[in-house]
Amino acid sequence: RPASASSDVLAAEEVPTGSMLRTLNLRHNNLGSSGTAALLEAFAEGCQLSSLNLAWNGLGLAAAVAIAGLFAPSARCALQDLDLRDNLLGEGGALGIALGQ
């Protein structure tokens, strides 16, 4: 089921700041771009997450911006493995992630 705005906020608030979570597989959960962006905002504060699977979630520009934020110089996320296959990011979203913008 698609994530609603209220469930997006709830999910992001449930991730504690400085979480020790290392692997997160959300493959094929129909999170959508806004749901994923809301969840990733919680990780931007710093986390130990090293592997994130977001394949098959209908991700677009909002998710690309949030993902790029994980790689910003000020971010404190240890992400090493990111699976974004079969989403709707397009070339612009992928390039934005690659450049961290």
GISULFEN-V373339 format. One record per helix or strand of 3 or more residues. SS is the DSSP state (helix for helix, strand for strand). FROM is the first residue (numbers start at 1). LEN is the number of residues. If there is no record, write none. Layout:
# GISULFEN-V373339
SS_FROM_LEN + SS_FROM_LEN
This chain:
# GISULFEN-V373339
helix_5_10 + strand_23_3 + helix_32_12 + strand_51_3 + helix_61_10 + strand_81_3 + helix_90_10
